[in-house]
Amino acid sequence: MQHVKLEQIPSPILLKGDDRTAYRDPAVLFADGCFRMFYTLVETESDGKVYLYTATSESRNLIDWSEPRKLTPRDAGLNYSSPGNVVRQGDRWTMCLQTYPRPNGEKYANESARIFVMHSLDLVNWTKPELLRLKGDDVSVAEMGRMIDPYLVESRQEPGKWWCFYKQNGVSMSYSYDLLDWTYAGHADAGENVCVIPRGDQYVMLHSPKNGIGVMRSNDLVHWVHDAGLITLGQQQWEWARGRITAGFVWDGTSFEGIGKYVMFYHGTGPQDEEIIFDTHACIGIAWSEDLVRWHWPTEGSSPI
């Protein structure tokens, strides 16, 4: 890794969308001296048809990012996207992601959206997506219901017990001891694009309501309490994110020399709301914090929630 100084990042925008491209739903992993960002790449083709992909870019300094590399196929009936995070289990990496089916040009995913995982030994080559039966094997795939935006986290109280959070009835929760067999465990009031960060003896959950990023806290990954307020960063000054800031993902860099902070990746859409420009212009941005409360970003000051 090159020496990283967050304060020297020249812009809050890392990946910039345009009238044919959107970058959404970032998830970041640091491994082998490299930052690997996984995200939803949205492309509008010349005939106006829209396709979503799970794609990746790499950087050694959080400034210079490689061109997008698509990891999933071009298929509007699947639209694999919204990678939640990448976790290590045994000798392999596991990424959770969703389908976002829009086979007939729908604006949003139909009711067949489900949660999947892909596996890798090297973070370069990935297996084909495999469905997660998050409601248990006794519930048919058709009866599972529409579910998107997964996130995996291992329990600190019970190592080896994995939780998957996903958008359904707020945020739904299922757990597994092998990432194969799942038990549904209920739901809580929250927005979409959940991210869970262990901090001290608590878990901090970021989630996205209609605009901004909310914060919830738990001691057991089951019972959650909302913080007051929303994180909106520099949205009022940023035309590129004026419509919406959402999908906050936090990478814990507090133990990394030269960083020592929590680093948030998110996407912003503007100047119009996402409801108008859902498939275009979205940009992936960066911010950081020492306490998950006060946030800073390139060329700007700091702002409390």
C-alpha positions as CSV (number, residue, x, y, z in Angstrom):
1,M,0.0,0.0,0.0
2,Q,1.2,3.5,-0.8
3,H,1.3,5.9,2.0
4,V,-2.3,7.1,2.4
5,K,-3.2,10.5,3.8
6,L,-7.0,11.0,3.8
7,E,-6.6,14.7,3.9
8,Q,-4.7,14.7,0.6
9,I,-7.6,13.0,-1.3
10,P,-8.5,15.8,-3.8
11,S,-12.2,15.2,-4.1
12,P,-15.0,13.6,-2.1
13,I,-15.9,11.8,-5.4
14,L,-14.0,8.6,-6.1
15,L,-16.0,7.2,-9.0
16,K,-18.0,9.7,-11.0
17,G,-21.2,8.8,-12.9
18,D,-22.6,10.5,-16.0
19,D,-25.6,10.3,-18.3
20,R,-24.9,6.7,-19.2
21,T,-23.3,5.4,-16.1
22,A,-24.0,5.2,-12.4
23,Y,-21.8,3.8,-9.5
24,R,-23.8,2.7,-6.5
25,D,-23.7,0.5,-3.4
26,P,-20.0,0.4,-2.6
27,A,-18.3,-2.2,-0.4
28,V,-14.6,-2.0,0.3
29,L,-12.0,-4.6,1.5
30,F,-8.3,-4.0,2.1
31,A,-6.2,-7.1,1.4
32,D,-2.7,-7.8,0.0
33,G,-1.8,-4.1,0.2
34,C,-4.7,-3.1,-2.0
35,F,-8.1,-1.5,-1.5
36,R,-10.7,-3.4,-3.5
37,M,-14.0,-1.7,-4.1
38,F,-17.0,-3.8,-5.1
39,Y,-20.1,-1.9,-6.3
40,T,-23.1,-1.8,-8.6
41,L,-22.3,-0.6,-12.1
42,V,-25.3,0.6,-13.9
43,E,-25.0,1.1,-17.7
44,T,-27.5,2.6,-20.1
45,E,-26.9,1.2,-23.6
46,S,-27.4,3.1,-26.9
47,D,-30.9,1.7,-27.3
48,G,-31.9,2.9,-23.8
49,K,-31.9,-0.5,-22.1
50,V,-30.4,-0.6,-18.7
51,Y,-28.2,-3.4,-17.2
52,L,-26.8,-3.7,-13.7
53,Y,-23.5,-5.5,-12.8
54,T,-21.5,-6.2,-9.8
55,A,-18.1,-4.7,-10.6
56,T,-14.8,-4.0,-8.9
57,S,-12.0,-1.4,-9.0
58,E,-8.7,-1.4,-7.1
59,S,-6.5,1.3,-5.6
60,R,-3.4,1.6,-3.5
61,N,-3.9,5.1,-2.3
62,L,-7.7,5.7,-2.3
63,I,-7.2,8.3,-5.1
64,D,-6.4,6.4,-8.2
65,W,-8.9,3.6,-9.1
66,S,-8.7,1.0,-11.8
67,E,-11.3,0.8,-14.6
68,P,-14.4,-1.2,-13.7
69,R,-14.1,-4.9,-14.1
70,K,-17.5,-6.7,-14.3
71,L,-17.9,-9.9,-12.2
72,T,-21.4,-10.8,-13.2
73,P,-23.2,-11.3,-16.5
74,R,-25.3,-9.0,-18.7
75,D,-28.8,-10.2,-17.9
76,A,-31.7,-7.9,-17.1
77,G,-33.6,-10.8,-15.6
78,L,-30.9,-11.1,-12.9
79,N,-29.0,-7.8,-12.6
80,Y,-26.6,-9.1,-9.9
81,S,-25.7,-6.0,-7.9
82,S,-25.5,-4.3,-4.5
83,P,-22.5,-6.3,-3.0
84,G,-22.9,-5.9,0.7
85,N,-19.5,-7.0,1.9
86,V,-16.8,-9.6,1.5
87,V,-15.9,-11.8,4.5
88,R,-13.3,-14.4,5.1
89,Q,-14.4,-17.9,6.0
90,G,-11.8,-20.7,6.2
91,D,-9.6,-20.6,3.1
92,R,-11.9,-18.5,0.9
93,W,-13.6,-15.2,0.6
94,T,-17.4,-14.8,0.4
95,M,-19.3,-11.9,-1.1
96,C,-23.0,-11.4,-0.6
97,L,-25.0,-9.7,-3.3
98,Q,-28.5,-9.4,-4.7
99,T,-30.4,-9.9,-7.9
100,Y,-32.4,-6.9,-9.1
101,P,-34.6,-8.3,-11.9
102,R,-36.0,-5.8,-14.4
103,P,-36.6,-8.0,-17.4
104,N,-39.3,-5.8,-18.9
105,G,-37.7,-2.5,-18.3
106,E,-39.2,-2.0,-14.9
107,K,-37.7,0.9,-12.9
108,Y,-37.2,-1.1,-9.7
109,A,-36.6,-4.8,-9.1
110,N,-39.6,-7.1,-9.3
111,E,-40.7,-9.5,-6.6
112,S,-38.2,-12.2,-7.6
113,A,-35.2,-10.3,-6.2
114,R,-33.2,-12.6,-3.9
115,I,-29.9,-12.8,-2.0
116,F,-26.9,-14.7,-3.3
117,V,-23.2,-15.3,-2.5
118,M,-20.1,-15.8,-4.6
119,H,-16.8,-17.3,-3.4
120,S,-13.2,-16.6,-4.3
121,L,-9.7,-17.9,-3.3
122,D,-7.9,-14.8,-4.7
123,L,-10.4,-11.9,-4.8
124,V,-10.0,-12.0,-8.6
125,N,-11.8,-15.1,-9.8
126,W,-15.3,-15.6,-8.4
127,T,-17.7,-18.6,-8.5
128,K,-21.2,-18.3,-10.0
129,P,-23.7,-16.8,-7.6
130,E,-25.4,-19.2,-5.2
131,L,-28.9,-18.5,-3.7
132,L,-29.1,-18.1,0.1
133,R,-32.3,-19.7,1.5
134,L,-32.5,-17.1,4.2
135,K,-35.9,-18.2,5.4
136,G,-34.8,-21.8,5.9
137,D,-35.1,-24.8,3.6
138,D,-38.8,-25.3,4.6
139,V,-39.7,-22.0,2.8
140,S,-39.8,-22.3,-0.9
141,V,-37.9,-19.8,-3.1
142,A,-41.2,-18.4,-4.4
143,E,-42.4,-17.8,-0.8
144,M,-39.3,-16.1,0.4
145,G,-40.4,-12.6,-0.7
146,R,-38.5,-9.8,-2.3
147,M,-35.2,-9.2,-0.5
148,I,-32.3,-7.0,-1.5
149,D,-29.1,-5.3,0.0
150,P,-27.5,-8.1,2.1
151,Y,-24.7,-7.7,4.6
152,L,-22.8,-10.5,6.5
153,V,-21.4,-10.1,10.0
154,E,-19.9,-12.7,12.4
155,S,-21.1,-12.6,16.0
156,R,-18.4,-11.6,18.5
157,Q,-20.3,-13.3,21.3
158,E,-20.6,-16.5,19.4
159,P,-17.7,-16.9,16.9
160,G,-18.7,-19.0,13.9
161,K,-22.3,-17.7,14.0
162,W,-23.0,-15.6,10.9
163,W,-25.8,-13.1,10.6
164,C,-27.2,-11.9,7.3
165,F,-29.1,-8.6,7.3
166,Y,-31.2,-7.7,4.3
167,K,-33.9,-5.3,3.2
168,Q,-37.3,-6.9,3.8
169,N,-39.9,-5.6,6.2
170,G,-37.4,-3.0,7.3
171,V,-34.2,-4.9,7.9
172,S,-34.6,-8.7,8.3
173,M,-32.2,-11.0,10.1
174,S,-31.2,-14.6,9.5
175,Y,-28.3,-16.6,11.0
176,S,-26.2,-19.5,10.0
177,Y,-23.2,-21.5,11.3
178,D,-21.9,-22.4,7.8
179,L,-23.3,-19.8,5.4
180,L,-25.4,-22.6,3.9
181,D,-28.2,-23.4,6.3
182,W,-30.1,-20.4,7.6
183,T,-32.7,-19.6,10.3
184,Y,-34.9,-16.6,10.1
185,A,-34.7,-14.4,13.2
186,G,-37.1,-11.5,12.7
187,H,-36.8,-7.9,11.6
188,A,-36.3,-4.4,12.8
189,D,-37.3,-0.9,11.7
190,A,-34.6,0.4,9.4
191,G,-33.9,1.6,5.9
192,E,-31.9,-0.2,3.1
193,N,-28.2,-0.9,2.5
194,V,-27.4,-2.0,6.0
195,C,-23.8,-2.0,7.2
196,V,-22.8,-3.3,10.7
197,I,-19.6,-2.3,12.4
198,P,-18.4,-3.9,15.7
199,R,-17.2,-1.1,18.0
200,G,-16.3,-1.8,21.6
201,D,-19.0,-4.0,23.2
202,Q,-21.6,-2.7,20.7
203,Y,-22.5,-3.1,17.1
204,V,-23.2,0.0,15.1
205,M,-25.6,-0.3,12.1
206,L,-25.7,2.2,9.3
207,H,-28.8,2.1,7.2
208,S,-30.4,4.3,4.5
209,P,-33.9,5.8,4.8
210,K,-35.2,8.0,1.9
211,N,-32.3,10.4,2.2
212,G,-29.2,10.3,4.4
213,I,-27.7,7.6,6.6
214,G,-29.2,6.6,9.9
215,V,-27.4,5.0,12.8
216,M,-28.7,2.2,15.1
217,R,-26.9,0.4,17.9
218,S,-27.2,-3.1,19.5
219,N,-25.4,-5.3,22.0
220,D,-26.6,-8.6,20.5
221,L,-27.3,-8.1,16.8
222,V,-31.0,-8.6,17.5
223,H,-32.3,-5.7,19.5
224,W,-31.6,-2.3,17.9
225,V,-32.0,1.3,19.2
226,H,-32.0,4.3,16.8
227,D,-29.6,7.3,17.2
228,A,-31.2,10.7,16.6
229,G,-30.5,12.5,13.4
230,L,-29.1,11.5,10.0
231,I,-25.6,11.7,8.4
232,T,-25.8,13.8,5.3
233,L,-22.2,15.0,5.0
234,G,-21.8,18.0,2.6
235,Q,-25.0,17.3,0.7
236,Q,-26.2,20.9,0.9
237,Q,-23.1,22.1,-0.9
238,W,-22.8,19.2,-3.4
239,E,-24.8,19.4,-6.5
240,W,-23.7,15.9,-7.5
241,A,-25.3,14.5,-4.3
242,R,-28.2,17.0,-3.9
243,G,-30.8,14.4,-4.8
244,R,-29.8,11.7,-2.3
245,I,-27.0,10.4,-0.1
246,T,-27.3,6.7,0.7
247,A,-25.7,3.2,0.9
248,G,-23.1,4.1,3.5
249,F,-20.4,1.4,4.0
250,V,-17.8,1.7,6.7
251,W,-14.3,0.2,6.5
252,D,-12.6,0.0,9.9
253,G,-9.2,1.6,9.3
254,T,-8.6,2.5,12.9
255,S,-5.8,0.0,13.3
256,F,-4.1,0.8,10.0
257,E,-0.9,3.0,10.2
258,G,-1.4,6.3,8.5
259,I,-5.2,6.1,8.5
260,G,-6.4,5.4,12.1
261,K,-10.0,6.2,11.2
262,Y,-13.3,4.7,10.1
263,V,-13.7,5.4,6.4
264,M,-17.1,5.6,4.8
265,F,-17.9,4.9,1.2
266,Y,-21.4,5.8,-0.1
267,H,-23.1,7.0,-3.2
268,G,-24.7,10.3,-4.0
269,T,-27.1,11.2,-6.8
270,G,-27.8,14.7,-8.1
271,P,-28.8,17.3,-8.7
272,Q,-32.2,15.6,-9.1
273,D,-33.6,13.0,-6.8
274,E,-32.9,9.3,-7.5
275,E,-36.6,8.8,-8.4
276,I,-35.8,10.9,-11.5
277,I,-32.3,9.8,-12.4
278,F,-32.2,6.3,-10.8
279,D,-30.0,4.8,-13.5
280,T,-27.5,7.6,-14.2
281,H,-25.1,10.1,-12.6
282,A,-24.7,8.4,-9.2
283,C,-21.1,8.8,-7.8
284,I,-19.3,6.9,-5.1
285,G,-17.9,9.2,-2.4
286,I,-15.6,9.1,0.6
287,A,-15.7,10.5,4.2
288,W,-14.0,9.5,7.5
289,S,-14.5,9.7,11.2
290,E,-12.7,8.9,14.4
291,D,-15.9,8.1,16.4
292,L,-18.6,7.3,13.8
293,V,-20.3,10.6,14.9
294,R,-18.3,13.5,13.5
295,W,-17.5,13.1,9.8
296,H,-14.9,14.7,7.6
297,W,-14.4,14.7,3.8
298,P,-11.9,16.1,1.2
299,T,-11.7,19.9,0.8
300,E,-14.4,20.4,3.3
301,G,-14.7,20.8,7.1
302,S,-16.4,18.6,9.6
303,S,-20.0,18.2,10.6
304,P,-21.8,16.5,13.5
305,I,-24.7,14.3,12.7
